[in-house]
């Protein structure tokens, strides 16, 4: 008899599914269609080995029954917040640049009806103080045309980190938003009302902010904007220092996670930072997806000298990957990084230096294009909607789904070499060494799923499922056409053994 290890899940979703995403808690799966968002309760994995092959009907809830409907703007992303203590905080991003944060609770159905936080990025981009109206559009309210409707036509969004101990403290609380025409923006910090702090988050941020504030106070050429941002970050951290965090069980048996309230000062909504341009050539094509790998922090500075630090290789700058409709992936480096920033509480009166001023000019920044990967196939001459799926195998590995198949992009061949160059950077000969680095190392590309014929790309998506107890690998699912599901199973490396675990080696 065939060893069948899957079950068909039946939902009440009536429209074609465009995106699937499992919550970090494993309780829910977000189901995104063109205009609606649903969250379904996932059944126990024991159903896979129960011996029954009958389809399972799972309970489904609609998220935003008035915000996400056919009459409203299409949806582009549904993201689970990496710093949610429960793992059930969902962020929806619509094409009209409205971002909504939903703190879902099974026991409170109203949490599926109204977001706990909502913002219109077009309003936020034009605001000069926190007194402005940033509210997202509501059902039944007429909206006039604005040039921002074209310039801020959102195509994709992602968080800048996964909330691990070894990444930059700001990374997981940064929401990156990519516009179709090529501009990229960032919101930092974008947090739920209660959020978990990693063990290194507050120590690393406190060290960084204190050092920056001290440097600015002794810099006669520091701008008023720099002083304002340093003051805002100091007040934000002071709010956290005054709190008594609640300790909750972590992912492992002996781990505890500190849960904080979102600071009320300087405010719940940060400033919209950007635009960030992908390289110097602004005409990169239509952006279809974005993926960000957070910068790695220096662990050694956060521990005592006698503590043993199990440091894994990583890059001290962020990597931003942008996919385009031509199946090209631009791999960019964020050399400056994104930190928390808010709008000022009020405009500064003229000739009054006691107030921090706010520059009306947006700071335009370019992301350094490290490499451009061409994943197009001459035999599949059709433009699609390439998408990214993070790989559970390694943070520096990424899955890309295109009209010609699914690719794995492995950045590990060059990340450590680049980090060594950055750690011992010398201005003399830097351009030459960088050119040598680009010529000698490149992203490793493999194609586990290949499509050789033109298919109807009605659903062009990929889903990575990690089940250590069951599959022991990464299962990639993609749909070439409505009747042709394809899959590939990638073996994952064994986790490192616990040094304190008993020796089970056979003698």
Secondary structure, DSSP 4 states (H G I P E B T S, - for coil): -------PEE----S---EEEE-TTSSEEEEE-SS-EEEEEPPPGGGGGSS--SPEE--EEEE-TTTSSTTSPPEEEEEE-TT-SSS-EEEEEETTSEEEEEE-BTTBGGGGTS-SEEEEHHHHHH-SBTTS--PPP-TT------THHHHT-EEEEEES----TTB-TTGGGEEEEEETTSEEEEEES---SEEEE-TTHHHHHHHHHHHHHHHHHT-TT--HHHHHHHHHHHHHHHHHHHS-PEEEE-SSTT-EEEEEEPP-SS-SS--EEEEEEESS------EEEEEEEPPBP-GGGGS-TTS---PPP--SSEEEEEEETTSEEEEEEESS-------BSSPPPTT-TTSPP--SS---EEEEEEEEEE---TTS------EEEE-SS-TTEEEEEETTEEEEEE-HHHHHHHHHHHHT--STTHHHHHHHHHHH---EEEEEEE--S----SS--EEEEE-TTTT-EEEEEEESSTT-EEEEEEEPPPPPPPTTSPP----
